[in-house]
Amino acid sequence: KKIAFYCTASNVIGKPLRPANESFPGKNKQLEKNRVLREMSNIRSKFQKGTRLDSYSRRKYTWKIIYIYMLGYDIDIGHMEAMQLIAAKTYAEKKTGYCACQTLFNEKHDLLTMLTQPVKNDLSRDTPEHVQALAMSLIGNIGSRQMADTLWKDVADLLTRGTSRSSIRKKACLCMLSMIRKAPENIEIEAIAPRVINMIADQDFGVALCAITLMIGLVSLESSPAYNEALPNTIRLLYKLVSKNSTGSDFAGYYYFNTISPWLQIKCLRLLQYFPPPTGDSKKRLDESLVRILKQETKRVKSGSMSSTQKKNKTNADHGILFECMNLIIYYEQQNSSESKSSPYRVHLDAMTKLLGRFISLKEANVRYLGLDAMTRLARIEGMAAQISQQMTTILFSLRKDQDASIRKRALDLLFVICSKENSRKVTQELLSFLKVADYKIREELVLKIAILAERFASDLRWYLDVILKLITMAGDYVSDEIWYRSIQIVINNEKLQKYAAMTMYDALQDESLHENGIKVGSYIIGEFSDLIATKGGEKLFATIHKHFETASPRTKALLLSCYVKLCNSFEELVPKVTAVFQRYTAHADEELQQRACEYKTIVSSERKLLEDVFELMPAFENAMNLDEKIKVRDKKDRIANGEAGEQEEEGEDEAEDEDEDEEEEEQEDIDLPDQTDETFKEIVMSGKSGYLYKSDALQIGAKMIAGVSHEMKMKIFYGNKTSYALENLSVSFNAPPGIMIKESPSEPFTVNPKEQKPQFLKVVCARPFSAAPVMTVTCTVDGEEESFNMKLPVLVNQFISPYPSDAAKFKSSWTTLTAEAREVVSLDGIDGKTLTETIADAFHMHKVDMPAAAVPLIGIFNALANGNPVKMPVMASVAVKGSQCQVIIRSKHSSVADALLATFKLMFA
């Protein structure tokens, strides 16, 4: 059976991709594959005709490529044709081109940079709005950071222009949100924020929804006083939505099951959670709105309409509004609690607790999940845990019986939060019972929570030790080192507990199947406090512990060896047996075991006094952190190790606040601010992205560079004050080459307090090629004396070059057309030839052409802004390495570009 490739623009949008009478090709995959290969071969031959294809044929074959790609086949043709369609004049061609590019490309595609100029042209004021919409759809879906850096002003113009239609403003909002998420540092948010705030009050609810969505994206990145006007506008909109009845004529088209625009209400409530509680008239409107939402839901719950399957969609919409309303009230209550103020929203908390109690008992899994999640946050408010604990039976049912693992996880979190001194034993016992049947995915967290609760609410430390032993017995694999370390600390620090602990662990060690963590705890405690249970006899104690030795891991064996030598200190008759064990391990392959065996054997064989002096009782642990604090410290270290903390790299890897944290401050500090060293400058130039600009004992300056695809470059600088003095009136000035202009923000002098970090932004605009790095002079006042120093900025001509994708044939033909050449043989310094050939393309921001050649071929575009007009100039390079010598040939249309890039190469690698 033949497989029809019936795909046009209208087919993709609304009609089936295959005629109804065609059999599904999955029944015979080979037939489909053969037809795809034939079609691809035909399309390839058609596209090779180039300009001889008419508009209809080009669109037809492009739609076929889209369809083939949607079937799951790799596509290696049609990309250039799709970009040519975007640059065409008719709407049908542009629509096909934009659809193809959004389907075949992603934001990391090499050819995406070539789309920047055609898309920019389609965003101009003279372009029809339906074409502008296509351009913004592409930017929002697959736009890259470089594209956002270049096009954000054009999108902002459409957003802030009062003459734009509602559909264009909606697309502009969502497109701007996508760009801000990808490159927030490249966009001047202050320029668009006032217009976005005004759009919240737009009569078109669709525009208001998109504006609030964009506003949430802005405030989630950073807070700013410029956003404060959004608060009253949002409250007025929410009041308007909530206070109108369901028959209001102003809201025609915005009803969803008799609820006015629930998605917009939810967005309003979510945006308000980024601002402090309102005051004045805004507070009155908000209070009335929240009361209405809560009363409506309470009335619906009492009427029993929640369980009606016919109103499931309405129930979901109303639940969404209600839960976001609860989130807002909880947020305001937490804000007031942190400021030790009485909250006017406290009266709503009881009603919320009763509503949530009903929600967690419903059959609908999503509602139960949201109810448990809201209860968990509500329980963290002072005085609410006791009320929520009245729902203990329902919460325990969700923990033990619910089939949804995510709901069980939420129930576990809620139990952990509502646990108190009064119900701690009951909660802990329930969690221990649940541990026997708990999913393996949550056992580790469950064990940790039980251990924390047992320590936090232990009125009797014997009970705490029993709980830890049960954890080891029931789920020893999930008991982390922090848990059993902490149990040993508590035993050592509490003298009354030591005998009970030694006896308990002795009884536990009778079980030959005891988990290894139990063996570790038992060996340590019995080794330390064996004299407290001396009535058991040394021989019996040794035999009880030693029967676990052969099956133990090397780490546990090391602890057991330490236990044996301590037993010798209490029971001298054990020396021969223990010495024999040490002798066996004096030549063991494991270095730790061998070292311990040799040292312990020597100590045991020496005078008795040496053994007694070395193995005295462990002193109490001073300043020992509880388990909860230990876990927080561990998690923080893990985040830093995994790069999740992000502040060091995102903020120029500046560690000025932490390096001297634990050092005592000297009464008199010698403040010395020398000039930047050549080594520091070269390090950040080679890194290309972020690093240290300046290092001294008093000050560290980090930088994060953002190299765009245009004539602008931005840099974020961080000043880290490591001294105990404030760096006052800090200001900067620049000595820049004629080719660039630098502007700083803030431009006014500012102060960096002791142990503090302050940012500053630099914007560099390239007007023409330049060969030297600009010099920045930093001046500040320290302890009444003015200090200044110089440092070079890592701003070189390669920062204004963007890659230009090309193949071997185009490279060879273009090479001969560029006549201005700079050539030199350079001696490499500190870098081998192989590393240079691998990194040179990234260092110069150029495209490495895939072609067989002894030299590395590179091609890019130099970007500048001359007299207010963008200038783009091709630049090509050939880099051939032989030993420590490197021949560099650079060509461009103007010798100044080639000379500047050659000077940059020598600065970086020579």
N, C-alpha and C positions, 0 to 999 in steps of 0.2 A: 504493500500500500504506500502511496506517495504521501509525503509529509509537506503540507502547505506552509510556506513562510508568508503568512498573511498579516503584515504588521505595518500600520501607518500611524500617524499621530492620533487619529481618532480611535484606532484599535487599542492603543496603549492606554488611552484615557478611559474609555468606556466599554468597548466591545470585546468579545472574547478573542484571544490571540490565535486560536485555531477555529476553523469552521466547525459547526456542531456535528457534521457528518464524518469528520475525520477521527480515526482511532487514535487513542492516546499513545504517543511514541514510546512511552516507558515499556509497552508490551514487547517492543523489539528495539532495544537500544542500539544495535548495530545499524539498523536501517536509518535511525535518526542521525547517528554519527556520520554515516556515509553521505547523507544529504547535506549535513552541515559542512562537510569538507568540500563538496561540490559547490555549494553556495559561496563559501569563503573564497574558493579559487576564482569563481566568477566575479565576485565583488573586488578581489584584488586586481584582476585584469581590468575591470572597469575604472577603478581609481587610478590606475597607471596612465589612463588617457588624460588625466589632469583637467585642463580647462575645457576640453571637448565635451565633458559631461554637462548636460543642462541642469537647471535647478531641481526639477522634479526627480530626475534620476539620482542626483546626489542625495536628496532627502530620502528617497526610497531605499537606497542601499545603506544609508546610515541607520534607518529604522530597523532594517534587517539585522545589522550588527548589534543593535541594542537587544533585539529579540534573542539572538544567538547567545549573547552574554547572559541574558536572564535565564536561559536554559542551563547555564552552568559551564559553558565552554570558555576557554581562554581566548582573548582577542589580542591580536598583534597588529591589526591594521585599523584605519579609520579615525585615529586620534587627531591627526593633522586636519583631516577633512571636517571633523566635528568643530575644530577651532576656526576653520575657514567659514563654516556656516554661521558661527557667532558674529564674525566680522561682516557678514553679508548685509544687504539692505532691507530685504523683505522680512515681515514678521514670521512667515511660515518657515523660512530658513533659520532664522534666529531661534525659534522655538525648538526646532529639531536639534540645532547645535547645542543649545543649553541643556536639553534633556540628555543628549549623548554624553556631554562632558560630565554632568552630575552622576551619570550611571557608570561611566568607564574610569573616571578619575577619582582620586582621594586627595586630601590636603597635603600629602607628602609626595605627590606625583611630580616628576621632574619637569614635565611640560606645563605645569600649572602657572609658572611665572610668566609664560608667554601669553596667558589670557588676561594679565593685569590691565594692559592698555585697552584691548577691545571692551572689557567690562567697564573700564573707566569712561570710555566714550559713551556707552549705553546708559550710564548714570547721569549724563549731563542734562542740563535744564531743557535743552531743545529736543530731547528724545521723548517719544510717546510714552505714556505712563505704563502701558502694558509691556513695553520693552524694559523699562526700569524695573518692573516687578520681576521679570526673568533674571536680570542681572543680580538683584538682591537675593533671589532664591539660590543662585549659585554660590554667592559669597557666604550666605548663612549655612549652606550644606557642606561645602568642601573648601571654603576659603582658608588659606594658610595664614600664619602670623605675618609673613611678608605682605600678603595681599591686604590684610587688615591695616598694616602700617601705611600702605599707599592709598587705600580707598576710603578710609573712615571719614574723611572730610566730605567726600561726595555723598556718602550715606547720611551724614549729619546734616548736610544741606537739605536733602529731601525730608528729613525728620523735622527740621526746625522751620521749613518754609510754610507759611500759612496757607498757600494756595494749593498744596498737595491734597489729593483726594484721600478719603478715609482708608481705602485699601492700600494706598502707597505708604501712608503713615504707619499702618499696622505692620506692613512688611519691613519698613525701615526700623521700627522698634526691635523686631525680632532679629533682624540682620545685625543691628548694632549690638544686641546682647551677645550674639555669637562671636563677634569680633572682640568685644570686651573680655569675654572668657578666654580667648586665645592670646590676646596681646594687650592686657590692661595698661601696661606701662607706656604703650605707644599712643594712647588716645587721650586727648584733653577732655576729661569727663566734665570739668567745670563749664565747658562751652555748651554742652547739650543738656545738662541737668535741669536748668530752669524751664526749658521747653517741655521736657518729659514730665515735670511736675505739673505744668499747666494742662497737659494732655490727660492727666488723671481725672480732671473735671469735665472732660469732653462729653457732649450729649450722646455720641455714639459709644455704646458700651463695649463694642469690639475694640475701638481705639483705646478706651480706658483700660481694658483688660491687658492689652499689649503694653501700654505705658507702665502699668503696675508691675507686670512681669519684668520689664527692663529695669524698673526702679529697685526691685528686689535684687536683681543681679548687681546693681551698682552698690547698694548699701551692704551687701554681703561681702564685697571685696574690701571696703574700708568705710569708716564713718566720716562724715564731713558736715560742717554747719550748713553747707549749701543745700543739703537734703532736708533740712528741718521743715521747709514749707510744704513738703509732701504729707506731713502728718495731718494738718487740718483738712486738706483736700481729700485725703483718703477717708477720714472720719465722716465728712459730709456725704461722700459717695455711699459709704456703708449705711449711714442713717437713711439715706434716700431709698436704698434697696430694701432695708428691713422694715421701714415704717409704712411703705405703700402696701395697700392691700392687693390681692391677686387679680382685681378687676381694673387696675389702673391702666388707662389708655396710653400712657407714656412709655409703657414697656412692651408694646406689641412686638412679638418676635423674639422676646428674651425670656419667655417662660419655659421652664423645664418641669413638667408634672406639677403645675401650679406654684412652683417656686421661682422667684425672679432671679435669673442669672446666678445660680448657686456657685458656679466656678469663679465668678467675679467677687462674690461675697467672701469666698475662701481666700482668694488672693489678697483682698483688703485686710482680712484678719491676720494673714501671714506677714504682710508688710508692716503692720503695726508692731509686730514683735521685735523689730529692729530699732524701735524708738523708745524713749522713756515714757512713762505714763503721762497723758496729756493733762492740761489744766484749763480752767475757765469754761467757756461755752463748748469747746471741743470735748472736754471731759463729760459734760452733761449729755451731749449727743451720743457719745460712746457708751456711757452707762445705760442709757435707754435702749440702745441697740442690743447690747449684751443681754439685758434683762428680757427683751422680746424673744431673742433666740432661745434662751433657756426655758422661758415659759411655754413657748410653742412646742418644744421637744418634750417637756414634762407632760403637757396636755396630751400629746400624741401617745406617749408611753402609757399613761393612765387609761386612755381609751382603748388600748390594745390593738391599735391599727398597725403596730410595728410588725406583727407576725403575718400580715396579709401578703401573700405571694404576688397578688395583682399590683401591689404598690411597692414592689422591690426597688425599682429604679428611683422612685421618689424617696424611699427610705435611704438609699445610698447617698443621694444628693443632700438630704437633710442631715444625715450623719456626718457627712464631710464638713458641713457648716458648723455643726455642734462641736465636733472634736477640735476644729481650729479655734472656735470660741473658747473652749476649755484651755487650749494651749496658751491663748493670749492671757486669760485670767491667771493661770499658773505662773506665766512669765512676769506679770505685774506683781503678783504676790511675792515671788522670789526677789524681785527688785526692791520691794519695800522691806523685806526681811533683811536683806544685805545692808540696807541703810538704817535699820532699827526703827522703822516707822510703822505706824498702824495702817493697815491697808483697808481702803473702802470696799475692796472686792472680797473681803473675807466672808461676807454674808452669802456669797454665791457658792462657797466651797462645799457646804453641807448638801445643797441641792445637787451639785456635781457628783458628790460621793454616792448619793442614792441612785442617780442615773447610771453611773458607771457600774454599780452593783448589779443593775438589771442587764446591762450590756454584756458583762462577762458570763452571764448564764444563758445567753441566746444561742441558737443553733448556728447562726451565720458566723463562719470562722473569721472573716475579715473584721466584723464588729467586735468579736471577742478579743482579737489581737489588739485592735486599737484601744479597746477598753482597758486591757491590762497595761498597755504602754502608758496611757494617760494616768492610770492609777499609780504607776510607779513614780512618775514625775510629781503627782499630787502628794504622794506619801513623803516626799523629801521636804515638804513644807512643814514647819514646826507645828505640832499638835494634830496633824492629820493622820499620822500612822496608826494611832489608836482607833480612830473611826474606821479606817480601811481594814484593820485587822478583824473587824466584825464579819467581814466577808471571807474569813479564813477557809471555811468549808468549800466554798465555790473555787477559791484559788487553788486549794489542794487538789480538787477534782481536775482542774485544768492541768496541773502539774503531772498527775499520775495517769489520767485516763485519756486526755486529748490525743488524737491521732496526729495532729499537726505539730511537727518538731519546733517550729518557730513560736507557736503558742506556749508550748512547754518551757521554752527558753524565757519567754516574757514572764510566765508565772514564777519561774525561779528567781528572776531579777526582782519581782515584786515582793516575794517572801523575804529576800535578803534585805530589802529596804524597810519593811514593816517589823522586822524582828526587834524585840526589845528585851529588857531584863525580865519582864513579866512572862513573855511567851517564848523566850529563847530556847528552853529545853524542849518544848513541844515542837517548835520549828526545826530545831536540829535533829530531833528524833525522826520527824517526817522526812527530812532530807536524807538521813541515813537509810531509811526504809526505801526511799525512791532510788538511792544509789545502786541498789541491787539490780534494778531493772532499767536503769537510765540508759539512754543512747550513748554510744561510745563518743559521739561528737561533742557532747556536753559534759562528759564525766570529769574532765580535767577542771573545768570551771566550777562544776558542782563541788568537787573535793576542796577546791580553794575557798569557795564561799563558806562551806561548813567549818573549815579550819579558822577562818577569820571570825565567824560568829562565835565559835567556841572560845576563842581567846578574848574577844571583845566583851562577852557577857558572862565570863566564868566567875561565879561567886565562890566556887570551890575548885581549886586547881586540879584536884584529883579527877573531877569530872572532865576537865579539859584534856588531861592526859589519856583518859579512857576513850574519849572521842577520837583523838589522834591515832591511838592504837587500832580502833575500829576502822578508821580510814585506811590505814596501812594493810590491815587484814582483808578488807573488802575490795579495795581498789589501789593496791600498792603501786602499780605502774603509773598511776595518775597523781601520786603524791610527789610534788616537786621538792627539790632540795631546800627551798626556802621554808617549807612547812616543817620538815623534821629538824632543820637547823634551829628554827625558832623554838620548837618543843624542848630541845636540849638547853637552849639559853634560859628558858623559864625554869627548868629543873635546877640548873646550877645557881640561879639567882634566888631560889626559894628553898631555904634549908629544911623547912618542915615537909616539903614535898619529896625530898631526896630518897628517903628510905622507902616510901610508898612506890616511887618510880622504879627503884632498883628491884623491889620485890615483884612489881607488876611485869617488868621486862624479863625477869628470870622465869616467871610462869609462861610468858609468851614464847620465850626461846625453847620451851619444851616441845613446841610444835615444829617438826622437821620441815614442814611446808611453809613456814613463815616467810613472808616476802622479804626481799633483800633490804628494802628500806627499814623494815623492822629489825633486821639483824644489825644494821648500822647503828640505829638508835640504842638497841639493847647492849651492844658491845661497848659503846661509848659510856652509857650510864653505869653499867656494871663495872667497867674498868675504873671509873672515877669513885664510885660509892660502894665498892665490894665490901669494905670494912663495916658498912651498916647492916649487911646481911651475912656477916661472918659465920653465923650459926649454920648456914648451909654447907660450909666447908669449902676450902679452896679447890680440892679435887673435883667436887661435884659442880662447882661453878665453871671450872675450866672445861670439863667434859660437856656441859650443857652448851657452851659457846662453840667449842672446837668441832662439834659434829656438823656445824654449818660451813666449816672452813673449805672443804674440798670443792663444794659446788658454788662457792662465792666468786664474784668477779674480782679482778685484780684490785680495783678501788676498795671494795669491801674487805678483801684480804689485808690491805694495808691498815685499815682501821682495826681489824682483829689482831694483827701483830702488836699494835699499840696497846690494845686491851690486855694482851698476854703479859707484856712487860709491866703494866700497872698492877696486874694480879700478883706478879712476883713481889711487888713492893708490899702487898698486904699479906701474902702467903708465901713464906720463904721456901716451903717444901715443894713448890711448883717449879723452882729454878731448873732442875734437870729436864723435866718434860718440855718446858718452854725453850730451853737452850737447844734441844734437839730440833724443835720446829724452826728456830732461827738458823740453825746450821744447814738445814735443807734448802733455805732460800738465800744463802750467802752468794750463790753463783747463779741466781735465777735470771732469765732473759729480761724480765721487767725491771727497769732501772730503779723505780720507786720501791718495789718490794726488796730488791737486793740491797739498796742503801739502808732501808729501815732494819732489815735483818742483821746486817753487819754492825750497825751502830748499837742496836738493842742488845746483841750478843756481847759486844764489848762492855756495855754498861752493866749487864747482869753478871758478867764474869769479874767485874772490878769490885771495889769495896762497897759494902752495903750502904754507906753514907752517901756515895755518889748516886745510887739508885733512888734513895729517899729525897735527896736534894733536887734531882732532875724532875721527878714525878710527884711533886707536891700537888695537893688539890688545886684544881683550876680556880682562879679568883672569879668573882662575879663579873659579869659583862656590864661595863659602864656605858651609858647612853645607847643601850640596845634598842633598835627600832622594833615596833610591833610588826606583825606580819602584813597588815594593810599598808603600812608605810614602805616596807621592803618591796612589795609588789609594785607600788607606784614608781619607786626608784628604778626597779628592774625594767619596767615597761618603758620608762623614759630613756634608759640606756639603749634598749632594743630599737626604739624609734630613731635615735641618733645613729646607731650602727647601720640601720637599714636606709638611712637617708630621708626618713619621713619627717624628721624635725624640720629640715628644710631651711632653717633660718640662716645657717652658716653659708650655704651656697646662694640662697636667694638674696641674702644681704651681704654679698661680697665676701663671704666666708670670714666675716669679721668676728673675732672671739675676744674682743677687748674687754667685754663685761665680765668674762669668766676666768681669765687667766690668772688674775691676782686675787681671786675671791677669798682664798684661805690664807693669804699672807698678811702679816701684821703691817700696818701702815707706819712708816717712819715719821718721826716728828718733823724732820726737815727733808724735803725731797729736792734733788738736783734735777731741774727740768732742762732737758737738752733736746732740741728739735733740729737735727741736722738735715741736710738736703737728701733727696731720694738717691739711693744707690743704683748703679747701672744694672746690677744683678736683679734687683726688684723690678725695675722697668722691663727688662727682657723677659722675666718670668710671666708677667701679665700679658705682654704682647704675644708670647707663644701660646698662652692658654686660650686667647681669643674670645673668652666669654666672661669669666669672673676671676677674681683673685685679689691680691694685695697691691695697692698702689704705693703704700708707704708703711714702713715699720720703724718704730723706735720704742724705747722703754716707756715713753710717756704717751704716745699716740699711735694708733693704727688706723689706716684708711683703706677700706675695701671698696671694690667697684664691681658693678655688674653692667656689662656692655650689651646693647641691643643693636646689632647691625641689620639695617633694613635692606630693601631692594631699591631704594631710592636715594636721593641726595641728602637725606637726613639720617643722623645717627643719634641715639639717646644713650645716656649713661646715668646710672644711679650710684651715688657715692655715699659711703657710710663713714662717719667720723667716730671713732671709739676712744673715749678719754680713759686712760688707764691710771691717771694720777688721782690724788685726793684734792686737787685744785680744779676750779672751774676754768674752762677755756672760754673766755669772754670775748665778745665783739669779733667773732670769727668771720672773716671775709676772704674772698678769693679774687684774684685778677689774672689776666691771661696775656701771654705773649705768643700770639698765634701767627703762623705763616700767612701770607696774603690770600691764599686760596680758601680759607675756611673762616667761618664766623661762629663764635661760641656764646651761648646765653645760659646763665645759671638761674635756678629757682630753688629756694628763695634767694633773691638778690640782696636783701638787707642783711646786715651782720646779725649773727645769732650766737647763743651760748650753748656749750656742751658741758653739762654738769659732771661732777666726778662719777666715774664708773658708769657713765651713760653713753648712749649711742644716738647720733642724729643723722638723718639722711639729707642729701641734697641732689638735685637733678640737673644734669647738663644736657643741652641740645646743641648739636653741632651740624651746621649746614655747609656743604661743600659747594664752592662756586667755580673752582678750577683745580687742576692737579697741583699737588704740593709734595715736597720731598722730606720735610722735617716735621717731627712731632711737636705739637704746641706745648708750652710750658705754663704750668699753673703755679702761682705764688699764693701761699696760704699765710694769712696774718691773723694773729690772735693775741689776747692779753692774758698772761698767766701770773697770778699773784702780784698784780700791779706792774709787771714788766711786759713790754711788747716783744713778741717773738714772731719770726717769719722764716719760711723755708720754701724751696722750689722743688717741683717734681714734674716730670714729663707725663703727659696724658697718652694713653695707648690709642691715639687717633692717627691712623695712617691711611694712605690712599686705598689700600685693599678693603677698608671698611665700607667703601662706597662702590664696590664692584658687586654685581649680581651674576650668577651663573646663567649661561645661555646654552641650552641643550643643542647639540649638533652631532652629526655623524661624520665619518671619516672623509667622505667625498666633499661635503660642504666645508669642512675644515681646510682641506687642501686648496679648494678653489678660493676661499676667503683669504687664506694666508698670502696668496700672491697679490691680492688687491690692496693690502695694507703696506704702505711704503715707508712710514716712519718707524725706524728700528733702533733699539738699544740692545747692545750685546756686550757681554763681559764674562770672563772665566773667574769664578769666585771660589776662594778656599773656604770650605765648610768648617764651622767651629761648634763643637759639642753636639753634633748630630750626624748619624751615619747616612749613607746614601739611600739605603732601603727605606728607612723611616721617612726621609725627606720625600721620596717619590710617593709614599703612601699618604702623606699629610699635606702636601703642597696645595692640592685642590681645595681642601677645606680652609687652609690658612689664607689663601688668596680669594676665597668665595667665588671660585671659577669652576666651570664644568670640565671634567676630565673626559676627553674624547676616547672612545674605545676603538683603537686602531693599532695594528702592529707597527711599532716604531721603537728605536733605541732611546729616544727622548720622550718625556711626558708631555703630551699636547694638551693645552688648556685654552678655554675660550670663555669670555664673559663680556659684560657691558659695564662701562664706567658711567656713573650717574652724577650729574651736577646740576646746579640751578644758576643760570647766567641771566642777569637782568630780569629776574622773575619768571623765566621760561625754563622748563626742564630740558636738559641736554643729555642725550644718551650716545655714547661713543663705543664702538667695538674695540676690544683689546684681546690679543692672543699671545700665548707664550709657549715656548718650547724649553724644557728643562732636562738636560742630559747630565747624568752623574757618572763619574769615573774615579773611584777611590775617594780621596778627600777633596777632589776638584769637581766643580759643577759649572757647566756652560749654560748661561741663561740668555735666551733670545726673546725679546718682547717687541711686539709690533702693534701699532695702532695707526689711526689717521693723523694724529698729531704727536710730534716727538715729546711734548711735555708729559703726555700720559705714559708713554713707554719709559721715559727717564725716571718719572716719579715711582713707577712700580718696580723698576730695577733698584732704585735706592731703598725702597721698602724691603725688597728681598735681601739686600746686603745687611740692612739693619737687623733683620730677624735671624738670618742664618750664617752670616759671615763672621 
